[in-house]
Amino acid sequence: MLTNQGVTVGSANTTLPLLTLREKEVLSLLAEGLTYDAIARRLGISTHTVDTHLRRLRAKTGAANRTQLAVLAHLWGYVRVQGSD
């Protein structure tokens, strides 16, 4: 297991990989709690394409699942926490 600033994220690589703009968008929306359908509607893409982006994100990060991806998104600052303005 790798750690980042004392946070364990399964076997995921917690160092920031090179992501495409679309991967960053999908990751951010996933971390905000949107479903595949909601992400697809928001971005104007199919749910199959959302799944493809998430598969590629898991491969790039070593994340085992959506939950680990969401944790990494928070660690990397892809999600604004409500009330943190």
N, C-alpha and C positions, 0 to 999 in steps of 0.2 A: 504494500500500500504506500502511496506517495502522500506527502502532506504539504500544505502550503500555509505558512503562518499558523501552524498548529491545527489546521483543519484537515481531517482525513476525508478523502473522497474516493472510497473504495480503491480500485486499482487504476483509476483514471489519472491521466497526465494533467497535473494542475498548472503546468506552464502554458502560457498563451500560444496556441498554434496559429498559423496563418490561415485566416478564414476569409471566404468571399463575402461580399456585401450581403448577398442573399442569405448565406449561412448565418451571418450575424443577426439579420432580421428574424429569421426563423427561430434561432436560439433565444433571442430576446422575448419574442412572443410566447414561446414555450415556457420560459421561466416566469412569465406573467400569469401563467395558468391557462392559456388558451388551448383548446382541443385541436386536433389535426384539421377538422372541418373549419373551425374558426380561423385558424392560421391561413388555410387555403383561401377562404373568402376574403380575409383582410388583404392578402397579397395578390389576389387574382390568379391563383395557380390551383392545380388539382391536388387532392389529398395524396395521390400517388407521388407527386413531386415533393410535397412536404415530407413524406416518408423517406424519399431518396435523400433529401437534404439532412434529415436527422440520422440516417444510416451513415452518411459521409461524416457528419459531426462526431458520431460515436467512434468511427474508425480513426479520425484525426486526434481525438482526445483520449481514447481508451476507455471512455465511459461505457458502462454496461447497460445503462437504461436511461429513460427520460429524466428520472429523478436526479441522477448524477449530472446529467447535462444541465438541469436547472440550477443545481448547486454551483457548478462551474460558472454558469452565466452570472450568478450573483457575485462570485469571487472576482471575476474579471470585469465587473462593472457594467454589464450589458443591461441591467435592470435598475431602474430608479425606485428607491424605496419611498413609499408614500410618506409625506411629511418631512422629507429630508432636504427640502429646498433651502 
